[in-house]
Each structure stands twice: as structure tokens, then as C-alpha cells.
Amino acid sequence: MVLYGAHSFRHFYVTQAAVAGMPAALIKRITGHTTDDMLEHYQHLGAEYSIEMARRLNGKPTPALPHRETLPAWARELVEGMTPENVETVKAAILKGGVA
């Protein structure tokens, strides 16, 4: 299974172009997409982007995003070792605080 490949650059470019404010019509022209559906497939716009766009529209300062704690090392290790076969076991271990 390929996690990242050459096609990942298309996702990255479309997302960065949208974040920079490039008009959708221009992004579609550059990428060769003909529909908004395809453009939306390649865009990965998160909460920070939405907040920034709202700030630009109303001219107000950007509100702070809620603080999220860093994933503990034990949980990260469990998630990185997760497979389709052990997903339920990993989920149970995380919910129990790392106890398998």
C-alpha cells in the first residue's frame, strides 16, 4: 500500500492554491479538472482555513483554535501499529489508557 506517492503532489497543490486564495476556475484550468466535484476531492481544507476565511470576510481577528493535547507516546505507538486485523484491539487498548 502506498501512503504517499507522486499523486500526492496534486492534492498538495490544489489545497495550497485554494488556501492562497487562487480562484477555483484557475485551479481547475491548471489541473485539468472540469468539475467542482473533482476540485473538492483534491482540496483538504481544515478548521484553520475556515476560520481564516471567516476572519477575512468580516475583518475581525482570527479566533484561537481550541488547544489539543499531544497524543501520548504509548497511544501513538498503538496507532502506528494498527492494521485492519487489530483495529478493535487497538481501540480497546486506547480507551483503557494503553492497557491491552
MDTraj code that builds the backbone (N, CA, C; nanometers):
import mdtraj as md
import numpy as np

residues = "MET VAL LEU TYR GLY ALA HIS SER PHE ARG HIS PHE TYR VAL THR GLN ALA ALA VAL ALA GLY MET PRO ALA ALA LEU ILE LYS ARG ILE THR GLY HIS THR THR ASP ASP MET LEU GLU HIS TYR GLN HIS LEU GLY ALA GLU TYR SER ILE GLU MET ALA ARG ARG LEU ASN GLY LYS PRO THR PRO ALA LEU PRO HIS ARG GLU THR LEU PRO ALA TRP ALA ARG GLU LEU VAL GLU GLY MET THR PRO GLU ASN VAL GLU THR VAL LYS ALA ALA ILE LEU LYS GLY GLY VAL ALA".split()
xyz = np.array([
    [0.0841, -0.1183, 0.0000],
    [0.0000, 0.0000, 0.0000],
    [0.0888, 0.1249, 0.0000],
    [0.0637, 0.2172, -0.0884],
    [0.1397, 0.3414, -0.0965],
    [0.0697, 0.4465, -0.0121],
    [0.1425, 0.5024, 0.0847],
    [0.0848, 0.6066, 0.1684],
    [0.0912, 0.7416, 0.0975],
    [0.2081, 0.7724, 0.0429],
    [0.2265, 0.8962, -0.0325],
    [0.2978, 0.8615, -0.1618],
    [0.2554, 0.9227, -0.2693],
    [0.3186, 0.8996, -0.3981],
    [0.3193, 1.0286, -0.4786],
    [0.3530, 1.0165, -0.6056],
    [0.3591, 1.1345, -0.6914],
    [0.2235, 1.2046, -0.6987],
    [0.1162, 1.1276, -0.6911],
    [-0.0172, 1.1873, -0.6998],
    [-0.0478, 1.2759, -0.5787],
    [0.0241, 1.2549, -0.4698],
    [0.0053, 1.3377, -0.3502],
    [0.0344, 1.4848, -0.3792],
    [0.1234, 1.5104, -0.4754],
    [0.1557, 1.6489, -0.5099],
    [0.0340, 1.7215, -0.5659],
    [-0.0523, 1.6500, -0.6364],
    [-0.1745, 1.7123, -0.6890],
    [-0.2640, 1.7562, -0.5734],
    [-0.2799, 1.6691, -0.4740],
    [-0.3598, 1.7041, -0.3563],
    [-0.2983, 1.8257, -0.2859],
    [-0.1658, 1.8226, -0.2705],
    [-0.0966, 1.9323, -0.2035],
    [-0.1140, 2.0628, -0.2803],
    [-0.0918, 2.0590, -0.4115],
    [-0.1008, 2.1807, -0.4924],
    [-0.2412, 2.2402, -0.4866],
    [-0.3422, 2.1579, -0.5074],
    [-0.4793, 2.2084, -0.5087],
    [-0.5143, 2.2701, -0.3736],
    [-0.4749, 2.2047, -0.2655],
    [-0.5028, 2.2573, -0.1323],
    [-0.4313, 2.3898, -0.1092],
    [-0.3028, 2.3958, -0.1417],
    [-0.2261, 2.5185, -0.1187],
    [-0.2752, 2.6332, -0.2063],
    [-0.3137, 2.6036, -0.3291],
    [-0.3662, 2.7077, -0.4175],
    [-0.4962, 2.7647, -0.3615],
    [-0.5826, 2.6777, -0.3115],
    [-0.7087, 2.7237, -0.2530],
    [-0.6833, 2.8079, -0.1283],
    [-0.5933, 2.7623, -0.0428],
    [-0.5606, 2.8358, 0.0799],
    [-0.5029, 2.9736, 0.0466],
    [-0.4259, 2.9810, -0.0611],
    [-0.3656, 3.1088, -0.1009],
    [-0.4675, 3.2033, -0.1633],
    [-0.5883, 3.1528, -0.1887],
    [-0.6918, 3.2388, -0.2440],
    [-0.7047, 3.2338, -0.3948],
    [-0.6394, 3.1385, -0.4598],
    [-0.6489, 3.1269, -0.6042],
    [-0.7926, 3.0900, -0.6415],
    [-0.8500, 3.1562, -0.7402],
    [-0.9871, 3.1241, -0.7810],
    [-0.9991, 2.9791, -0.8280],
    [-1.1108, 2.9169, -0.7951],
    [-1.1329, 2.7774, -0.8311],
    [-1.1228, 2.7553, -0.9814],
    [-1.1722, 2.8507, -1.0602],
    [-1.1666, 2.8359, -1.2060],
    [-1.0225, 2.8250, -1.2549],
    [-0.9326, 2.9006, -1.1929],
    [-0.7915, 2.8951, -1.2329],
    [-0.7272, 2.7640, -1.1887],
    [-0.7595, 2.7181, -1.0690],
    [-0.7057, 2.5901, -1.0222],
    [-0.7507, 2.4785, -1.1160],
    [-0.8782, 2.4808, -1.1545],
    [-0.9291, 2.3781, -1.2461],
    [-0.8597, 2.3853, -1.3815],
    [-0.8326, 2.5042, -1.4295],
    [-0.7639, 2.5189, -1.5586],
    [-0.6235, 2.4602, -1.5513],
    [-0.5525, 2.4882, -1.4431],
    [-0.4150, 2.4400, -1.4273],
    [-0.4113, 2.2879, -1.4127],
    [-0.5041, 2.2328, -1.3339],
    [-0.5024, 2.0887, -1.3072],
    [-0.5749, 2.0063, -1.4123],
    [-0.6537, 2.0719, -1.4945],
    [-0.7281, 1.9995, -1.5961],
    [-0.8613, 1.9457, -1.5474],
    [-0.9014, 1.9830, -1.4269],
    [-1.0311, 1.9388, -1.3753],
    [-1.1410, 2.0180, -1.4450],
    [-1.2531, 1.9523, -1.4670],
    [-1.3645, 2.0209, -1.5324],
    [-1.4837, 2.0399, -1.4401],
    [-1.4820, 1.9765, -1.3238],
    [-1.5960, 1.9877, -1.2321],
    [-1.5503, 2.0322, -1.0937],
    [-1.6420, 2.0940, -1.0224],
    [-1.6147, 2.1333, -0.8842],
    [-1.5992, 2.0101, -0.7954],
    [-1.6686, 1.9017, -0.8302],
    [-1.6568, 1.7782, -0.7513],
    [-1.5132, 1.7277, -0.7477],
    [-1.4461, 1.7296, -0.8628],
    [-1.3066, 1.6835, -0.8662],
    [-1.2173, 1.7781, -0.7876],
    [-1.2431, 1.9060, -0.7993],
    [-1.1644, 2.0039, -0.7246],
    [-1.1808, 1.9799, -0.5747],
    [-1.3022, 1.9565, -0.5303],
    [-1.3274, 1.9311, -0.3884],
    [-1.2614, 1.8017, -0.3414],
    [-1.2524, 1.7041, -0.4319],
    [-1.1859, 1.5782, -0.3974],
    [-1.0393, 1.6018, -0.3609],
    [-0.9743, 1.6943, -0.4288],
    [-0.8316, 1.7187, -0.4081],
    [-0.8024, 1.8230, -0.3008],
    [-0.9029, 1.8991, -0.2597],
    [-0.8816, 2.0004, -0.1566],
    [-0.8950, 1.9372, -0.0191],
    [-0.8038, 1.9719, 0.0693],
    [-0.8085, 1.9234, 0.2073],
    [-0.8007, 2.0459, 0.2980],
    [-0.9149, 2.1082, 0.3163],
    [-0.9205, 2.2331, 0.3908],
    [-0.9756, 2.2058, 0.5301],
    [-0.8958, 2.2360, 0.6310],
    [-0.9346, 2.2082, 0.7685],
    [-0.9957, 2.3277, 0.8376],
    [-1.0094, 2.3142, 0.9680],
    [-1.0721, 2.4174, 1.0502],
    [-0.9961, 2.5491, 1.0452],
    [-0.8643, 2.5436, 1.0426],
    [-0.7857, 2.6671, 1.0411],
    [-0.8162, 2.7497, 0.9160],
    [-0.8334, 2.6819, 0.8025],
    [-0.8662, 2.7516, 0.6779],
    [-1.0026, 2.8186, 0.6897],
    [-1.1002, 2.7482, 0.7436],
    [-1.2348, 2.8037, 0.7582],
    [-1.2340, 2.9271, 0.8478],
    [-1.1597, 2.9192, 0.9561],
    [-1.1511, 3.0330, 1.0477],
    [-1.0843, 3.1520, 0.9792],
    [-0.9781, 3.1260, 0.9038],
    [-0.9092, 3.2346, 0.8328],
    [-1.0008, 3.2994, 0.7296],
    [-1.0775, 3.2204, 0.6573],
    [-1.1703, 3.2762, 0.5578],
    [-1.2780, 3.3606, 0.6257],
    [-1.3294, 3.3142, 0.7386],
    [-1.4287, 3.3914, 0.8128],
    [-1.3691, 3.5236, 0.8606],
    [-1.2440, 3.5198, 0.9052],
    [-1.1775, 3.6416, 0.9505],
    [-1.1647, 3.7411, 0.8364],
    [-1.1264, 3.6923, 0.7193],
    [-1.1112, 3.7812, 0.6038],
    [-1.2442, 3.8435, 0.5623],
    [-1.3513, 3.7661, 0.5738],
    [-1.4822, 3.8169, 0.5323],
    [-1.5342, 3.9265, 0.6237],
    [-1.5123, 3.9122, 0.7537],
    [-1.5688, 4.0116, 0.8448],
    [-1.4649, 4.1084, 0.9008],
    [-1.3393, 4.0942, 0.8621],
    [-1.2362, 4.1879, 0.9038],
    [-1.2009, 4.1823, 1.0511],
    [-1.2365, 4.0751, 1.1182],
    [-1.2081, 4.0624, 1.2613],
    [-1.0880, 3.9714, 1.2834],
    [-1.0244, 3.9830, 1.4000],
    [-0.9109, 3.8961, 1.4296],
    [-0.9513, 3.7490, 1.4288],
    [-0.8588, 3.6646, 1.3925],
    [-0.8826, 3.5212, 1.3896],
    [-0.8966, 3.4681, 1.5318],
    [-1.0074, 3.3983, 1.5626],
    [-1.0191, 3.3396, 1.6970],
    [-0.9208, 3.2244, 1.7122],
    [-0.8782, 3.2028, 1.8338],
    [-0.7828, 3.0953, 1.8604],
    [-0.8540, 2.9602, 1.8503],
    [-0.7830, 2.8643, 1.7952],
    [-0.8350, 2.7282, 1.7915],
    [-0.8217, 2.6673, 1.9304],
    [-0.9125, 2.5767, 1.9660],
    [-0.9003, 2.5138, 2.0972],
    [-0.7703, 2.4345, 2.1059],
    [-0.7101, 2.4372, 2.2246],
    [-0.5848, 2.3652, 2.2461],
    [-0.6118, 2.2160, 2.2503],
    [-0.5309, 2.1403, 2.1798],
    [-0.5419, 1.9947, 2.1840],
    [-0.4139, 1.9393, 2.2418],
    [-0.4298, 1.8434, 2.3299],
    [-0.3133, 1.7806, 2.3905],
    [-0.2422, 1.6936, 2.2875],
    [-0.1112, 1.6836, 2.3013],
    [-0.0330, 1.5969, 2.2155],
    [-0.0659, 1.4523, 2.2470],
    [-0.0726, 1.3704, 2.1435],
    [-0.1010, 1.2288, 2.1630],
    [0.0137, 1.1660, 2.2409],
    [-0.0156, 1.0969, 2.3521],
    [0.0914, 1.0345, 2.4304],
    [0.1669, 0.9306, 2.3465],
    [0.2931, 0.9094, 2.3801],
    [0.3780, 0.8173, 2.3046],
    [0.3187, 0.6774, 2.2993],
    [0.2608, 0.6295, 2.4101],
    [0.2036, 0.4945, 2.4109],
    [0.0874, 0.4840, 2.3133],
    [0.0062, 0.5903, 2.3029],
    [-0.1078, 0.5890, 2.2117],
    [-0.0606, 0.5988, 2.0670],
    [0.0401, 0.6829, 2.0436],
    [0.0966, 0.6957, 1.9091],
    [0.1521, 0.5616, 1.8618],
    [0.2200, 0.4916, 1.9513],
    [0.2762, 0.3606, 1.9166],
    [0.1657, 0.2622, 1.8788],
    [0.0570, 0.2628, 1.9553],
    [-0.0554, 0.1746, 1.9240],
    [-0.1170, 0.2084, 1.7887],
    [-0.1386, 0.3379, 1.7636],
    [-0.2000, 0.3809, 1.6372],
    [-0.1102, 0.3471, 1.5192],
    [0.0196, 0.3684, 1.5328],
    [0.1113, 0.3398, 1.4221],
    [0.1168, 0.1913, 1.3896],
    [0.0880, 0.1065, 1.4877],
    [0.0888, -0.0374, 1.4638],
    [-0.0485, -0.0936, 1.4275],
    [-0.1459, -0.0057, 1.4089],
    [-0.2816, -0.0502, 1.3814],
    [-0.2940, -0.1046, 1.2392],
    [-0.3654, -0.2138, 1.2277],
    [-0.3940, -0.2770, 1.0989],
    [-0.5438, -0.3063, 1.0943],
    [-0.5967, -0.3388, 0.9777],
    [-0.7385, -0.3758, 0.9722],
    [-0.7716, -0.4947, 1.0632],
    [-0.6739, -0.5814, 1.0823],
    [-0.6968, -0.7002, 1.1637],
    [-0.7002, -0.6701, 1.3139],
    [-0.6261, -0.5700, 1.3600],
    [-0.6190, -0.5454, 1.5044],
    [-0.6853, -0.4146, 1.5484],
    [-0.7629, -0.3531, 1.4617],
    [-0.8202, -0.2225, 1.4926],
    [-0.9056, -0.2252, 1.6196],
    [-0.9840, -0.3291, 1.6393],
    [-1.0692, -0.3355, 1.7585],
    [-0.9863, -0.3503, 1.8860],
    [-0.8792, -0.4286, 1.8792],
    [-0.7907, -0.4466, 1.9946],
    [-0.7211, -0.3157, 2.0289],
    [-0.6726, -0.2450, 1.9268],
    [-0.6051, -0.1161, 1.9491],
    [-0.7039, -0.0148, 2.0059],
    [-0.8233, -0.0105, 1.9502],
    [-0.9261, 0.0825, 2.0016],
    [-0.9518, 0.0560, 2.1496],
    [-0.9704, -0.0707, 2.1848],
    [-0.9962, -0.1060, 2.3249],
    [-0.8785, -0.0654, 2.4134],
    [-0.7562, -0.0867, 2.3679],
    [-0.6374, -0.0517, 2.4462],
    [-0.6290, 0.0996, 2.4676],
    [-0.6589, 0.1761, 2.3633],
    [-0.6535, 0.3230, 2.3764],
    [-0.7605, 0.3696, 2.4746],
    [-0.8808, 0.3154, 2.4627],
    [-0.9890, 0.3553, 2.5522],
    [-0.9636, 0.3159, 2.6979],
    [-0.8807, 0.2124, 2.7190],
    [-0.8440, 0.1699, 2.8540],
    [-0.7163, 0.2384, 2.9026],
    [-0.6645, 0.3314, 2.8262],
    [-0.5448, 0.4030, 2.8681],
    [-0.4156, 0.3297, 2.8398],
    [-0.4150, 0.2438, 2.7398],
    [-0.2926, 0.1755, 2.6998],
    [-0.2816, 0.0336, 2.7493],
    [-0.3799, -0.0138, 2.8234],
    [-0.3769, -0.1496, 2.8746],
    [-0.4434, -0.2423, 2.7738],
    [-0.3692, -0.3428, 2.7274],
    [-0.4259, -0.4335, 2.6260],
    [-0.5178, -0.5350, 2.6889],
])
top = md.Topology()
chain = top.add_chain()
for i, resn in enumerate(residues, 1):
    res = top.add_residue(resn, chain, resSeq=i)
    for name in ("N", "CA", "C"):
        top.add_atom(name, md.element.get_by_symbol(name[0]), res)
traj = md.Trajectory(xyz[None], top)
